[in-house]
């Protein structure tokens, strides 16, 4: 049995390929929507964030032989907990992570944290398009909502809890873009033009996170971009393709 941490759209495809290779999986996700999508393809799934101790207990109770961590590139705690749990249980750990952004241009400013990105944006002012999701919305709201000559446009998934969070933080409805991607470059450009965006803030979530499209759209419209870089985690078995994961699994399971 493989414990599979699913945190991205491409994780579902990887889970399917592992299942088709003849291995049994138990997937963990953080939303009911993700659970439904995995169960549609016959993969047993549980919902909830697990700390390292809870993950270690699950490994023992379900007789887990290895962990495949396909959580989001910015789900730092999930990966750290999985690494520790694998070490505690003395089982192999494999990390699947999307490749980093493929583009560079002179108007990209790199930030190592959400707080740093917000501080940089506060100095820039203008119309700021926030494409970092809802999880860290409070960080940007606390810094940017009170800035003079600044309008913050927040794009996020169209979920009830996200709308309630926006209301609590004082983000006006006219500044909320509630929609689910992936988005094309042309779609992003239309949004940037609609709102008169002067600065984009996004995370280096990888190609599957449509980061290349967001950045390419900004570049062609001569819009500055703040790119939040990924957390620095030392992975022992890191793969950037499904093929690598499928080749690694038989090797680690045979040890």
N, C-alpha and C positions, 0 to 999 in steps of 0.2 A: 504494500500500500504506500502511495506517495502522498505526502501532505503538500498541497499546491496552494500558494498564496496568489490569488487572482485580484489584480488591482487596475487592469487596463483593458481596453477594447481588444488588443491583440492577445492578451492572456487567454481569452476564451479559445481562440484558434490554436494556441499552443497546447492547451488542456485537451482539446479534441485530438490533436496529433499524438499526444502521449497515450491517451486512451486507445487510439487505433493501433498503437504499437503493441498493445496487449497488456499494459500495466493498469492497475486499478488506482483511482485517485479519490482523495477527499479534498475538496476545495474550500477555502475560507474566503469570504467577501465581507464588505462592510455595508452593502445596501441590499434591500429585497429585490430591486430590479436586476442587480448582477446575479443574485441567486436564481431568479427565474430563468435568465438567459442560459446559465450553465446547466440547470436541470432540464431544460428543453433538449439538450444534446446528451442527456443520460449521465451526467456527472453529479455524484452526491455532493451536496454543498451545505455549509453552515454559515450563518450570518453573525458577525460580531468581531470586535477587535480583541485579540488575545495578547496578554503579556507573556514574558518568557516562561514563567512558571506554569501558566495555564496551557501554553503550547507544549511544554515538556510533559504535562499530565496527559494531554491529548495523544502525544506520540506513544506513550506507554499503553493507554487504554485501547487505542486503535491499531496497535502494532505497526506503527509507521516505520518504514525502512529508509526513507530519504525525504528531504524537503526540497521542493523547487519553488524558489521565491520569484514570482512574476508580479510583485507589487509595483505600484507606481514609482517612477524614479525619485519622487519627492516624499515617498512614504518612509522616511528615515527610521522612525521608531519600529515600524513593522519589520523592516530588514534586520535591525539590530536585535530585536527579540527573536527572530527566526535563527539568526546566527548563534545566539547564546543557547537557545533551546536545542539546536542540533549538536552543539558542543556538549551540553549537559547530558544529552541522551546518547552521545557517541554515535551519531548517524551522519551520513553525508549531507552536505548542503550545496545546492547549485543555484546560482543567481542568473536569471534572464533579465537583461536590461536593454532597452532600446538604444540604438546609437545616438550620440549627441547631434545637435543641430549641424547641418551641412553648410550653412551659409555664414559668411562674414562680410561686413561692409563698414565703412567709416563712421556711420551714425549709430552703431551698436555700442551701448555702454553696458558693461557687465557688472552685476552686483552679486555679492555672495550670500545675501539674506533678503528677506522681505522688508525688514526694517531699513536696510541700506537703500533698497530700491525706492521706498517711500520717501526717504530723506532727499535723495537725488531728484525725484519728481517734484517735491515741494519747492526746490530751488528753480526748477524749469518753469513751473506753473503752466498755464494754457489749458487745452482740452486733453485730458489724460484718459486713455482707453485701457481699462484694467482687464486683462485676459488671464487672470491667475486663479479663477474659481472663487468659491465662497468661503473656503476654510480659513483663509487668512484675511478676509475682508475687513475685519476689525482693525488690523494693523494699519491698513491703508486709509481707512475711514478716519481714524483718530488723528492722522497726520495731514491728510489732504482735504477733508471736508471744510476745515476752517481756513484754508489757505486763500489769500486774496487772488483775484484774477485766475481762478482755477475751477474747472468743472471736471468731476470724476465720473466717467461712464463705466459701469460695472457689468461685465458679461458673465453669465453663470447658467447652470442647468435650471430648467423651468420647474423647480420643485417648491412645494408649499413652504417647507422650512427655510429655504433660501429667501423667499419673499418676506417671510416673517423676520428674518435676520436683517434684511435691508431696512425694513420698517423700524426695527429697534435701533439701528445705527443711524437713522435719520437720512437715508439715501432716497431722494425723490424718485417717484415712479418714472418720470421722464428720463431719468439717468440710468435706468435698468434695462439691459438687453437679456431677456430670459429665453434661451434657445439652446438646443442640443446639436452639437456638431457630429461628424467633422465638417469643416467649411472649406470652400475653395478660395483661392487667392482672389478671384473676382468678387466673391461674396464679401470677404473681408474689406476689400477696397471700397465697395459700396457702403459698408458701415462706416468706415473711416471718413468718407466724403460726407455722408449724411450728418454726422456729428461734428465735422470740422476738426478732426483729431490732429493734435500737434505732437503727441507723445504716446507711444505704445509701451505697456509693461506686460511682459509675458515670462513664462518659465521655459527652461530648456527641457521640455518633456519628450522631445524626440519627434521623428517624422510622423509616427502614428498619432501623435497629439496635435497634428496639423501646425506645428510650430514653423515649419518651413514656409507654409502658405501665409501665415500671419506676418512673418518677417519680410517675405518677398513682397507682399502687398504694401507694407510700410516703406520698404526701400524704393519701390517704383513711384510712390507718392512723396518721396523725400521726407518721410516722417522719422524722427528719432525713435530709437527702441532701447528700452532698458531690459536686458536679458538676465534673469535670475539663474545663476549656475546651480548645478546639482550638489546635494550634500556630498561631502567627501567621506566615503566609506570604503574600507579595505575589504574587498571580496576575494575569497580564495578561489572559488570556481565560478568565474564570470563568463557568461556567454552572451553574444549579441545577435545570434540567429537561432531559429528553431532547430536547425540542423545540428548545431553545436550541442544544444541541450539533449537532443535525441541520441547523439553519439556518446555524450558523457554518462547518461543514466545507466546503461548496461555496465559500464566500467566501474562506477562507484558502487553499484548494487552487488557486483561480484566480489568485492573486497571483503 
